[in-house]
Amino acid sequence: MPVRSLPRLSTPMLTSSIENACKRIPPLWPLQNFVAVNPFLGLTDRTFAEAARLIDAVGHGPMLMAADYYRNKCRAGLISEEQVAVAYRECTGLPAPENAVSWLEAELDQTEESARILTVADRIDRARGTNWAGFVTDEISKWCSSYFDRAQSRWTMPRRDESLYRAWKHAASIDLNPEVYGLRGFRSLVRALPDGEEDAITQLLFLLNVPGDEAEDFLHRQLMSIFGWSAWCVYRERQTAGENLTRQLLAIRLAYDAALPAMGDGYDASRKSFAPSSFTAAKYIAQLAAEGTYRLTLAARLAAVTAGEQSAHRKQLQAVFCIDVRSEGYRRALEAQAEGIETIGFAGFFGMALEYQDSARCPVLIPPRYPVTSEKENSELNTLSEAWSNMRGSASGCFSSVEAGGLWYGLAMAKRALGWPDKVVANSALQWQIPLESRVQLVADALRNMSVDPRTLAPIVLICGHGSSSLNNPYGSSLDCGACGGHKGDVNARFAAALMNDPEVREELMLRDIVIPNDTVFVAGLHVTTTNEVALYDTDLLTSGQCEELQGWLRGATEMLGDEGVRRSRDWSEVRPEWGLAGNAAFVAARRSRTRSLDLGGRAFLHDYDAAADADNSVLSLILTAPVVVASWINLQYYGSTVNNELFGSGNKVLHNVVGTFGIWEGNAGDLRTGLPMQSLHDGGKWVHEPLRLQVFVEAPGARIDQVLEAHPQVRELVENEWINLISMEEGAFYERKREGRWRRLPA
C-alpha cells in the first residue's frame, strides 16, 4: 500500500485512551514463579456483569459457562428454586416467575446479540475466510519470543539492548516474510514509522481513521488479540520501572493492521460486528443461583457448629499451615492423630517477606524486604553443570551431548518411571544480616496475626510451608505456594522457625510482654501437596523422643490421606500430578473451633482469626487486604481458565512448548498462553473445578468489617462490584454484604 505522510494527532483524550487500554491487561508471571493472577485485574472498577459484556466485545469470548452447563446443574438439583428467585430479583428488581428453575431452563435456550469490536484483521477474516489474525499473532510472537528470550536460545535477536519497539522496527523493516505472505508494502510502512512508540500509535490511529471517543475499546481489542504477550509486557513493566513495553507492543500490533490489504479508509466498516452474546441475563442468573446455593449450604454447615472459646490449656503440638485449600484435608488428618494436636491457618510466607536466590518469597502484592542466602554449593560442580548445559544448547555440541549422555538419560528416565526414590540432599544453612529490632518485630507480628496466645504455645510448634513435586512439568511452580511468590514454602518456614527459636529475639519479646514458654521449640516443615508427606528441617532443638513422636503423627496423617500422589509425582508422563487448587470456592476467617469438625472437601482457604483478640482491627485489616485478595486472584484465575480456557487458560498441556524459558506456546507458534491448562480443571469426562466466585466468610461483626472496607477502597471495590462475596458470621447469624454498605441476612 502507498505510504503517505502521517500527521501528528495527539490529544488528552487519545493519551488517556492509550493509558486506560493498557491498564485493562493483567500481568503474566513467568513459569519459574507462576503465581495465580486475576485475569480481570484491570476491570475490577466495573461490576462483574459490566466486565463480562466488555470481554464479550473485545475478547470475543465468555465470562460465563455454556447454557448446557447451567441446565445440567438445574436438573441435578445443584441450583435451588429459592436461589433462582433471589438472583432474579437482584438482576431485575421484580418478583421471580413461578417455578423459577423451570423458567430458567427455558430461558437458557434464548440468545441475545452483542456488538464485537474488531481489528482490521478480524474484519477481513470474517469477510473472506482468511487467517490474517493468526498470521499477525504468529509474526508478533516470533519477534517477542526472540526479544524476551532468557537464554533458552543460543542465537539471540539483534539489538536486544534497544527497546522492544525499536528492535522490532529494525528487524521488521528488512524481513520479507510478511510481503511473501501477501502483506504488500509492509517494510516501507515500518520504515516510515516514527522511532517513538507514542508517536507511532498516534499516527497509526490516524491512518486507521479511529475516532478519539472509540479509541480505548479499539486499542483494548488490539491488545486482547495478542493477550498473552500483552500480559507478559505488563508483568515486565511491574518489575522494571520506566519501560513502556505494553505501549510498544500496541504500536507493533497497530502497524500490522495498518498494512493489511483491503483496509480502505473507513474505520466504521471495521469497528463492530454482531454475534450471539456469551453473556445473557439467564446465564448470569444461573451463575448467581449456583453461587447462592453453595453459599447457603456452607453457611448452614458453619452455623451447625458450636464454636467454643479458645482453650487456655497447652496442646502437645501446634502446627501452622498455609491457608491453601490443599492444607485443609491434611490439617484434619493431623488433628485426628491425637487430642492434643491443634492446627492453625496462616498465609504460607508466615509474614516473612524474604528475597532468596534473586526471587521474592512473599505475595506479589508485597515487596520483599529481607535478603536471605544459603551456603554456597560446590563451585566446581556448578562449573561442570554450566559447561554441560552450554554444550547441550550449542549448535555444534547438541548432537554429541545426546551421544555422550543418552544412556545416562535413559537410566534416569527408567528410574523415575519405576518410582525409585531420588537421593536426599541436606539443606544448606540459611544466612541473613537483619537487625535484631526487625527480627523481633517480625516474630511479634507473626504471632499476633496467627491469632495465638504466646503464653500457651505448645512444647512443639511446627511451622509448615508447602510445595508440590512433579517431573516434566513446565507449570510446576503453579502448584507451589502463591504466598511465597510461586515457590516452595520451606525457606520461609525455616527462617520463621529460626527467628522464633532465637534466644535474643525471645528476650526482647519479653520486654514487650510477649512471653514464649521456655520449653517451646519451633520446627520447620514442608507439606508436599502431591504426596501429602511432610519433611522436617532443622530439628536439632528437639529431643529424639519429640522428633520420633512428631514424625509418627505426620506419617499417620499421610497414611489417612493415601499415597496415590507418590506415583503421580514420580511419573514424568503424568499430565495431572495433582489437582492443585481446583474446586476452591470459599475463604473462612474464623476460630479453628468453627471449622475443625467439618470436612470442607478441600475447597476452602482457612485462616485462623479471633475477633475478640483484635480490638483495633489490625489483624482483620491484614486478612481482608492481603490473604483475601490473593485468594480472590487464585479463585478468579481458576474461574477464568474454566469459563474461557481459549482466552484465559492455556489449552492442552500435552501440546505445550516452553518459550524463552518463561512462557508457553500451545503448539509451535501462536500467542503466549496464560492461565491454567485444561488438565488442571477437567478430568477428561467432567469438570473438576466448579467456577464459583469466592465466598468469603469472616467471623466478625459487619460494622467492624465496614470499617476496614471504608479504609481500603480497593477491597470494597471487589466486594461491591461482585468479584467476591463477603459474609459476616455474627452471633449465630450470617449477613451478606451488598452494594452501598447494605447487609442482608441469609436465611437460616
CORQUIFEN-V518037 format. One record per residue. RES is the residue in one letter. PHI is phi in radians with two decimals (* if undefined). OMEGA is omega in degrees with one decimal (none if undefined). NEAR is the number of other C-alpha atoms within 12 Angstrom. Layout:
BEGIN
res/phi/omega/near
RES/PHI/OMEGA/NEAR
RES/PHI/OMEGA/NEAR
END
This chain:
BEGIN
res/phi/omega/near
M/*/-178.4/21
P/-1.16/178.2/18
V/-1.68/179.3/19
R/-2.03/178.2/16
S/-1.12/-176.4/14
L/-1.85/-179.3/23
P/-1.21/179.4/18
R/-1.26/176.9/19
L/-2.43/-175.4/23
S/-2.30/179.0/21
T/-2.31/175.7/18
P/-0.99/179.5/13
M/-1.11/-178.7/18
L/-1.18/177.5/30
T/-1.04/178.6/24
S/-1.13/-180.0/21
S/-1.10/178.7/30
I/-1.09/-178.2/41
E/-1.10/-177.3/25
N/-1.19/178.0/24
A/-1.09/179.6/31
C/-1.17/-179.7/40
K/-1.20/-178.8/32
R/-1.34/-175.4/37
I/-1.67/177.5/44
P/-1.43/176.2/37
P/-1.40/175.7/37
L/-2.12/179.8/41
W/-1.36/-177.7/40
P/-1.29/-177.3/42
L/-1.06/-177.0/34
Q/-1.11/175.8/29
N/-2.53/-173.2/34
F/-1.37/179.3/37
V/-1.43/177.8/43
A/-1.19/179.6/49
V/-2.28/173.1/43
N/-1.10/-177.2/39
P/-1.20/179.1/45
F/-1.89/-171.1/44
L/-0.98/-178.1/33
G/-1.43/-175.5/28
L/-2.06/-172.6/30
T/-1.29/172.6/34
D/-1.33/174.1/25
R/-1.80/171.3/24
T/-1.21/178.6/23
F/-0.97/-178.1/32
A/-1.13/178.0/30
E/-1.12/178.8/23
A/-1.12/-180.0/29
A/-1.11/178.4/37
R/-1.20/177.6/32
L/-1.17/178.6/35
I/-1.10/175.8/40
D/-1.06/-176.8/36
A/-1.35/-173.7/36
V/-1.78/179.4/37
G/-1.80/178.1/39
H/0.98/179.9/36
G/-2.85/-170.6/35
P/-1.55/164.6/35
M/-2.08/175.1/42
L/-2.35/178.6/40
M/-1.31/178.4/35
A/-1.21/-176.7/28
A/-1.01/-179.1/31
D/-1.06/179.4/21
Y/-1.06/-179.5/27
Y/-1.24/178.6/37
R/-1.08/178.3/30
N/-1.14/176.6/21
K/-1.13/177.2/29
C/-1.04/-176.6/32
R/-1.20/179.3/17
A/-1.53/179.5/13
G/1.34/-178.7/20
L/-1.58/170.8/28
I/-2.19/-171.4/36
S/-1.53/177.2/33
E/-0.99/-177.9/30
E/-1.09/-176.2/28
Q/-1.30/172.9/34
V/-1.11/179.4/41
A/-1.12/178.1/33
V/-1.09/-179.1/32
A/-1.12/179.3/34
Y/-1.10/179.3/32
R/-1.12/179.3/20
E/-1.10/-174.7/21
C/-1.42/-172.6/23
T/-2.01/-174.3/17
G/1.33/-177.0/11
L/-2.03/174.1/12
P/-1.08/-178.7/17
A/-1.27/174.9/24
P/-1.16/175.6/20
E/-1.13/-178.0/14
N/0.87/-169.9/18
A/-1.05/-179.1/28
V/-1.17/177.4/36
S/-1.11/176.3/24
W/-1.03/-177.9/23
L/-1.10/179.8/39
E/-1.02/178.9/27
A/-1.21/-178.2/20
E/-1.19/179.9/25
L/-1.10/177.8/30
D/-1.40/-178.4/21
Q/-1.33/178.2/20
T/-2.17/174.0/19
E/-2.21/174.4/20
E/-1.88/177.4/17
S/-2.40/179.2/25
A/-1.37/174.9/26
R/-2.02/174.6/30
I/-1.32/-175.5/39
L/-2.06/162.3/39
T/-1.36/175.9/46
V/-1.11/177.7/44
A/-1.05/177.3/37
D/-1.02/-175.0/37
R/-1.12/-178.6/31
I/-1.13/-180.0/26
D/-1.08/-179.6/23
R/-1.20/-178.5/20
A/-1.37/-169.9/18
R/-2.04/-177.7/13
G/1.29/179.2/13
T/-1.52/178.1/19
N/-2.32/177.8/21
W/-1.14/-179.9/31
A/-1.06/177.6/30
G/-1.14/178.8/22
F/-1.10/-179.7/30
V/-1.06/178.6/38
T/-1.05/-179.9/37
D/-1.11/-179.9/28
E/-1.12/-179.6/33
I/-1.13/179.3/41
S/-1.12/178.0/37
K/-1.02/-177.7/29
W/-1.26/-178.6/37
C/-1.15/-179.4/43
S/-1.11/177.9/39
S/-1.31/-176.6/29
Y/-1.19/-174.7/34
F/-1.60/-176.0/35
D/-0.91/179.7/25
R/-1.85/175.8/23
A/1.18/170.7/20
Q/-1.24/177.2/23
S/-1.69/178.0/22
R/-1.41/178.4/20
W/-1.85/-171.2/16
T/-1.74/178.2/20
M/-1.24/177.0/26
P/-1.10/173.6/21
R/1.11/178.0/19
R/-1.22/175.9/24
D/-1.37/176.5/14
E/-1.63/178.7/21
S/-1.19/178.1/26
L/-0.96/-176.7/38
Y/-1.10/-177.7/42
R/-1.22/177.4/30
A/-1.09/177.1/30
W/-1.11/-177.2/40
K/-1.02/178.4/38
H/-1.12/-176.3/27
A/-1.22/-176.5/29
A/-1.22/-178.8/34
S/-1.26/178.1/24
I/-2.11/-177.6/19
D/-1.49/-177.3/23
L/-1.44/-170.6/18
N/-0.97/179.9/21
P/-1.04/-177.7/30
E/-1.30/173.6/24
V/-1.10/179.8/12
Y/-1.28/177.0/19
G/2.17/-178.3/21
L/-1.59/-172.3/30
R/-1.14/176.3/23
G/1.32/-175.2/30
F/-1.12/-177.9/32
R/-1.10/179.1/29
S/-1.14/178.6/26
L/-1.08/-178.8/35
V/-1.10/-179.9/39
R/-1.08/-177.5/22
A/-1.39/-178.8/27
L/-1.24/175.4/39
P/-1.10/179.9/27
D/-1.38/178.7/24
G/-1.75/-175.5/25
E/-1.16/-179.7/33
E/-1.11/178.0/33
D/-1.12/-179.9/28
A/-1.12/179.1/37
I/-1.06/-179.5/43
T/-1.02/-177.0/37
Q/-1.23/178.5/32
L/-1.20/175.6/38
L/-1.12/175.4/42
F/-1.11/179.4/29
L/-1.07/179.3/34
L/-1.43/176.1/33
N/1.07/-177.8/28
V/-1.60/176.6/32
P/-1.10/-176.4/24
G/-1.03/-176.4/25
D/-1.34/177.8/18
E/-1.98/-172.9/25
A/-1.15/-173.2/35
E/-1.07/179.4/30
D/-1.18/178.0/37
F/-1.10/178.2/43
L/-1.17/176.2/51
H/-1.06/177.7/40
R/-1.09/177.9/41
Q/-1.00/-179.3/47
L/-1.21/178.9/44
M/-1.17/179.1/43
S/-1.26/171.7/46
I/-2.29/-168.6/41
F/-1.01/-177.1/45
G/-1.11/179.7/43
W/-1.23/174.9/50
S/-1.07/-179.4/45
A/-1.14/178.1/43
W/-1.14/178.0/38
C/-1.11/177.3/38
V/-1.08/177.5/36
Y/-1.04/-178.4/30
R/-1.09/176.8/25
E/-1.12/178.6/25
R/-1.12/-177.1/23
Q/-1.48/-174.9/21
T/-2.25/-179.5/12
A/-1.16/174.7/11
G/1.72/178.5/13
E/-1.49/175.9/21
N/-1.75/-172.1/29
L/-1.12/-178.0/37
T/-1.16/175.4/46
R/-1.12/178.6/41
Q/-1.09/177.9/38
L/-1.12/178.8/47
L/-1.08/177.5/45
A/-1.08/179.2/40
I/-1.10/-178.3/47
R/-1.12/179.7/48
L/-1.12/-179.1/44
A/-1.07/179.5/46
Y/-1.18/177.0/45
D/-1.10/-178.3/43
A/-1.17/-177.1/45
A/-1.59/-174.6/35
L/-1.17/-179.9/38
P/-1.20/175.2/27
A/1.05/-179.6/24
M/-1.24/-175.6/28
G/1.22/-178.7/21
D/-1.83/-172.1/18
G/-1.73/176.8/18
Y/-1.23/-176.7/28
D/-0.96/-177.6/21
A/-1.18/-177.3/22
S/-1.90/-172.3/32
R/-1.30/-171.5/32
K/-2.48/166.0/26
S/-2.37/179.6/26
F/-2.18/-176.5/20
A/-2.55/175.4/20
P/-0.98/-175.2/21
S/-1.27/173.1/32
S/-1.47/178.4/36
F/-2.17/176.2/38
T/-2.15/-179.9/32
A/-1.03/-178.2/30
A/-1.14/-179.6/38
K/-1.18/179.0/40
Y/-1.21/174.8/36
I/-1.06/178.5/41
A/-1.12/178.5/48
Q/-1.13/177.5/44
L/-1.05/-178.7/39
A/-1.18/178.0/38
A/-1.11/178.5/41
E/-1.17/178.7/36
G/-1.13/178.9/37
T/-1.11/177.8/31
Y/-1.11/-177.5/35
R/-1.06/-179.4/39
L/-1.16/178.9/31
T/-1.11/179.2/24
L/-1.17/178.5/34
A/-1.05/180.0/39
A/-1.12/179.4/20
R/-1.20/178.1/22
L/-1.17/-179.6/37
A/-1.17/-177.3/27
A/-1.31/-178.4/18
V/-1.62/174.3/19
T/-1.54/-176.8/18
A/-1.48/-180.0/24
G/-1.37/177.3/15
E/-1.27/178.2/16
Q/-1.07/-178.9/24
S/-1.21/178.0/18
A/-1.50/-178.5/14
H/-1.43/179.3/17
R/-1.28/176.3/26
K/-1.59/172.9/25
Q/-1.32/-177.5/28
L/-2.56/167.1/36
Q/-2.05/-176.9/39
A/-2.16/-178.8/44
V/-1.68/-179.4/51
F/-2.03/173.5/49
C/-1.11/178.7/48
I/-1.25/179.0/47
D/-0.77/-175.7/51
V/-1.05/-179.7/41
R/-1.27/177.2/41
S/-1.37/-172.2/49
E/-1.04/-179.5/42
G/-1.18/-179.2/35
Y/-1.18/178.9/46
R/-1.08/178.4/45
R/-1.09/-178.9/37
A/-1.14/179.8/31
L/-1.22/179.2/40
E/-1.12/179.5/32
A/-1.30/-176.7/24
Q/-1.32/-179.4/27
A/-2.85/-179.7/22
E/-1.08/-174.8/17
G/-1.56/179.1/22
I/-1.90/177.5/33
E/-2.23/175.4/37
T/-1.95/-175.4/46
I/-2.28/178.0/46
G/-1.76/-177.0/49
F/-2.68/179.2/46
A/-0.94/-165.4/48
G/-1.22/170.0/52
F/-1.62/172.9/51
F/1.04/178.2/48
G/1.31/-177.7/44
M/-1.84/-176.9/48
A/-1.45/-171.3/36
L/-1.72/165.8/40
E/-2.09/-175.1/31
Y/-2.42/-178.3/29
Q/0.92/176.6/18
D/1.07/178.1/16
S/-2.40/-179.3/28
A/-1.36/176.5/36
R/-1.90/-179.5/43
C/-2.79/178.7/39
P/-1.01/-176.7/42
V/-1.16/176.3/36
L/-1.32/-174.6/25
I/-2.11/175.9/26
P/-1.31/176.8/21
P/-1.18/-175.7/25
R/-2.08/-170.3/23
Y/-2.17/178.5/29
P/-1.31/178.5/27
V/-2.26/178.3/29
T/-2.19/174.5/24
S/-2.27/178.8/20
E/-0.99/-176.6/15
K/-1.14/175.8/15
E/-1.37/-177.9/16
N/-1.01/-175.6/11
S/-1.15/179.1/11
E/-1.13/177.9/11
L/-1.12/177.3/12
N/-1.06/-179.8/13
T/-1.10/178.5/13
L/-1.12/179.7/13
S/-1.09/179.7/15
E/-1.13/179.1/14
A/-1.10/179.2/16
W/-1.11/178.7/20
S/-1.09/179.4/21
N/-1.12/-179.7/20
M/-1.16/-179.9/22
R/-1.10/-175.0/24
G/-1.56/-176.0/21
S/-1.43/-178.9/20
A/-1.14/-175.7/14
S/-1.55/-172.6/13
G/-1.69/-173.0/19
C/-1.13/-178.0/19
F/-1.24/-179.8/15
S/-1.18/178.4/16
S/-1.16/176.2/22
V/-1.13/179.0/20
E/-1.09/-175.8/15
A/-1.28/-173.2/16
G/-1.91/-174.3/19
G/-1.03/-178.9/16
L/-1.13/179.4/13
W/-1.07/178.8/14
Y/-1.10/179.2/15
G/-1.08/178.5/15
L/-1.14/179.4/14
A/-1.11/179.1/21
M/-1.14/179.1/21
A/-1.11/179.2/18
K/-1.03/-179.2/18
R/-1.20/-179.1/25
A/-1.11/-179.9/23
L/-1.47/177.1/18
G/1.40/176.9/20
W/-1.17/-176.5/17
P/-1.23/174.8/17
D/-1.36/176.4/14
K/-1.12/178.8/7
V/-1.48/-179.6/7
V/-1.95/-179.1/9
A/-1.20/178.9/13
N/-1.26/173.7/18
S/-1.26/177.4/18
A/-1.18/177.4/18
L/-1.40/-179.1/28
Q/-2.35/178.3/22
W/-2.76/174.1/21
Q/-2.27/-175.8/14
I/-2.18/-178.5/20
P/-0.97/-178.9/15
L/-0.99/-178.6/20
E/-1.01/178.7/19
S/-1.19/179.2/20
R/-1.13/178.9/34
V/-1.11/-179.4/31
Q/-1.13/177.9/26
L/-1.04/-179.0/32
V/-1.20/-180.0/37
A/-1.05/179.6/34
D/-1.14/-178.3/25
A/-1.09/-179.3/34
L/-1.11/178.8/38
R/-1.13/-175.6/29
N/-1.28/172.7/38
M/-1.37/-176.9/45
S/1.05/176.3/34
V/-1.98/173.6/40
D/-1.65/-176.0/27
P/-0.95/-175.7/32
R/-1.16/-177.6/23
T/-1.93/177.9/28
L/-1.07/-177.4/38
A/-1.23/175.0/31
P/-1.03/176.3/32
I/-2.15/174.1/40
V/-2.11/-179.9/44
L/-1.61/174.0/51
I/-1.72/-166.8/50
C/-2.03/171.0/49
G/-1.35/177.6/51
H/-2.54/177.0/49
G/-2.89/-178.2/45
S/-1.79/178.5/41
S/-2.55/178.5/38
S/-2.76/-179.1/35
L/-1.98/174.0/28
N/0.92/-172.6/26
N/-2.34/178.9/33
P/-0.98/-179.2/32
Y/-1.61/-177.6/44
G/-0.98/-177.3/38
S/-1.20/176.9/34
S/-1.18/178.6/42
L/-1.68/177.1/44
D/-1.49/-170.2/42
C/-1.56/177.0/52
G/-1.11/178.1/47
A/-1.19/177.2/51
C/-1.79/175.8/47
G/1.22/-179.8/44
G/1.42/177.1/36
H/-2.23/173.2/42
K/-1.16/-174.7/41
G/-1.66/-175.3/49
D/-1.17/-178.2/44
V/-1.10/179.2/47
N/-1.10/-179.7/48
A/-1.13/-179.2/49
R/-1.15/178.9/40
F/-1.12/-179.5/44
A/-1.09/-179.5/45
A/-1.10/-179.9/42
A/-1.12/178.3/36
L/-1.11/-176.1/41
M/-1.24/176.2/43
N/-1.55/-174.5/36
D/-1.15/-179.3/24
P/-1.01/178.9/22
E/-1.10/179.9/19
V/-1.12/-178.3/30
R/-1.13/179.9/31
E/-1.14/178.5/23
E/-1.19/177.9/24
L/-1.08/179.4/31
M/-1.06/178.1/20
L/-1.18/176.3/14
R/-1.71/-178.6/17
D/1.12/172.7/14
I/-1.94/-171.0/27
V/-1.89/175.1/26
I/-1.69/-179.9/35
P/-0.93/-177.3/25
N/-1.05/-175.5/21
D/-1.58/179.6/22
T/-1.36/177.9/32
V/-2.08/175.2/36
F/-1.69/179.7/41
V/-2.29/-177.2/42
A/-1.63/176.8/42
G/-2.55/175.9/38
L/-2.33/175.8/41
H/-1.46/177.7/44
V/-1.47/-169.6/37
T/-1.22/178.4/46
T/-1.22/-174.7/38
T/-1.91/-174.8/35
N/1.01/170.4/36
E/-1.73/176.8/38
V/-2.14/174.7/38
A/-1.67/179.5/34
L/-1.85/179.6/33
Y/-2.22/168.7/36
D/0.89/-175.2/30
T/-1.64/-172.1/28
D/-1.13/179.5/17
L/-1.48/176.5/23
L/-1.47/169.6/26
T/-1.28/179.5/17
S/-1.06/179.0/12
G/-1.17/177.6/14
Q/-1.07/-178.0/25
C/-1.11/179.9/28
E/-1.12/-179.6/15
E/-1.13/179.0/20
L/-1.08/179.6/34
Q/-1.11/177.6/28
G/-1.13/177.3/19
W/-1.07/-178.8/32
L/-1.14/177.2/37
R/-1.09/179.6/26
G/-1.07/178.1/26
A/-1.13/179.0/30
T/-1.09/-179.4/34
E/-1.13/177.7/23
M/-1.06/-174.6/23
L/-1.58/178.8/27
G/1.51/-173.6/20
D/-2.20/179.1/21
E/-1.02/-179.1/21
G/-1.13/179.1/28
V/-1.06/178.8/31
R/-1.10/-176.8/26
R/-1.12/-176.2/29
S/-1.19/-177.3/38
R/-1.77/-178.3/33
D/-1.72/-176.1/30
W/-1.21/178.6/25
S/-1.69/-175.9/20
E/-1.34/179.0/26
V/-1.58/177.6/31
R/-2.28/-179.5/39
P/-1.09/172.3/33
E/-2.83/-176.7/40
W/-1.56/177.4/38
G/1.03/-177.8/43
L/-1.78/177.5/43
A/-1.00/-179.1/40
G/1.68/-176.7/35
N/-1.01/-175.3/42
A/-2.60/-173.5/42
A/-2.47/172.9/46
F/-2.27/-178.9/46
V/-2.12/174.5/48
A/-1.87/-173.3/45
A/-2.86/172.3/42
R/-1.09/-178.6/37
R/-1.06/179.8/39
S/-1.08/178.6/31
R/-1.28/-173.8/34
T/-2.12/-170.9/39
R/-1.00/-175.7/33
S/-1.53/-174.3/21
L/-1.79/168.9/28
D/-1.64/-175.8/22
L/-1.64/171.4/32
G/1.19/-179.1/22
G/1.11/-177.5/29
R/-1.98/-172.2/36
A/-2.14/166.4/40
F/-1.38/-175.6/47
L/-2.04/179.5/50
H/-2.04/177.4/47
D/-1.15/177.8/41
Y/-2.71/177.5/42
D/-2.10/-176.4/37
A/-1.07/-178.3/34
A/-1.14/-179.7/20
A/-1.70/-174.7/24
D/-2.29/-172.9/22
A/-1.07/-176.5/15
D/-1.66/178.8/15
N/1.15/-176.7/28
S/-1.17/179.4/25
V/-1.24/177.9/37
L/-1.06/177.9/40
S/-1.07/179.2/32
L/-1.08/-177.6/33
I/-1.10/-175.8/44
L/-1.27/-176.2/41
T/-1.64/-178.5/31
A/-2.11/-177.2/31
P/-1.00/179.5/44
V/-1.13/179.8/45
V/-1.15/177.9/39
V/-1.09/178.7/41
A/-1.10/178.4/46
S/-1.20/174.9/43
W/-1.06/178.9/38
I/-1.06/-177.8/48
N/-1.02/-176.9/48
L/-1.33/172.6/46
Q/-1.15/177.3/49
Y/-1.13/178.6/48
Y/-1.06/-177.7/44
G/-1.08/-179.7/42
S/-1.15/179.9/43
T/-1.51/-175.7/41
V/-1.28/-177.2/38
N/-2.63/-176.0/35
N/-1.19/-180.0/33
E/-1.09/-178.0/29
L/-1.67/-171.8/35
F/-1.82/179.1/42
G/-1.94/-179.0/38
S/-2.37/169.2/39
G/1.25/-173.5/31
N/-1.55/-176.8/27
K/-1.07/-178.2/32
V/-1.12/-176.5/24
L/-1.67/-174.7/20
H/-1.23/170.1/30
N/-2.20/179.3/30
V/-1.33/-179.1/30
V/-1.96/174.0/35
G/1.04/-175.6/29
T/1.25/-174.2/23
F/-2.06/-174.4/34
G/-2.51/-172.3/38
I/-2.32/161.3/42
W/-1.78/168.5/35
E/-1.71/-171.2/27
G/1.82/-175.5/20
N/-1.84/179.5/18
A/-2.88/177.7/27
G/1.79/-178.0/32
D/-1.28/170.5/43
L/-1.15/-177.2/46
R/-1.52/179.6/44
T/-2.04/172.3/48
G/1.26/-169.9/51
L/-1.79/175.9/52
P/-1.26/179.6/41
M/-1.03/-178.2/37
Q/-1.17/175.0/35
S/-1.55/-171.5/41
L/-2.22/-170.2/39
H/-2.39/-176.6/29
D/-1.63/-177.9/18
G/1.73/177.9/13
G/-2.16/-178.0/9
K/-2.67/175.5/15
W/-1.25/172.4/23
V/-1.55/176.0/25
H/-1.66/174.1/32
E/-1.73/-174.9/36
P/-1.30/175.5/41
L/-2.17/173.8/41
R/-1.20/-170.9/44
L/-1.13/175.7/42
Q/-1.74/-173.1/43
V/-1.76/178.5/47
F/-1.79/-179.3/45
V/-2.17/178.8/44
E/-1.46/-179.6/42
A/-2.83/178.3/39
P/-1.10/179.4/31
G/-1.03/-179.3/31
A/-1.11/179.0/21
R/-1.26/176.3/27
I/-1.12/178.3/42
D/-1.05/178.2/33
Q/-1.05/179.2/22
V/-1.21/-179.7/27
L/-1.10/179.4/30
E/-1.13/-178.8/21
A/-1.42/-175.6/20
H/-2.32/-175.5/22
P/-1.02/-177.7/19
Q/-1.17/176.5/24
V/-1.37/177.0/34
R/-1.02/178.0/34
E/-1.07/178.2/31
L/-1.07/-178.3/40
V/-1.31/-172.0/41
E/-1.28/176.1/29
N/-1.65/168.4/29
E/1.19/172.0/34
W/-1.53/169.0/44
I/-2.33/175.8/43
N/-2.03/-172.5/40
L/-1.95/-176.8/49
I/-2.20/175.5/40
S/-1.63/173.1/38
M/-1.80/-172.0/39
E/-2.55/175.5/26
E/0.90/175.7/15
G/1.40/179.0/24
A/-2.00/-178.3/27
F/-2.17/-178.0/32
Y/-2.22/-178.9/33
E/-1.71/-179.5/35
R/-1.41/179.3/35
K/-1.90/-178.6/27
R/-1.21/176.7/23
E/1.04/173.1/15
G/1.35/-178.8/23
R/-1.43/173.0/19
W/-2.05/179.7/25
R/-2.09/-178.7/21
R/-1.25/176.6/21
L/-1.35/178.2/29
P/-1.13/-178.7/20
A/-1.22/none/17
END
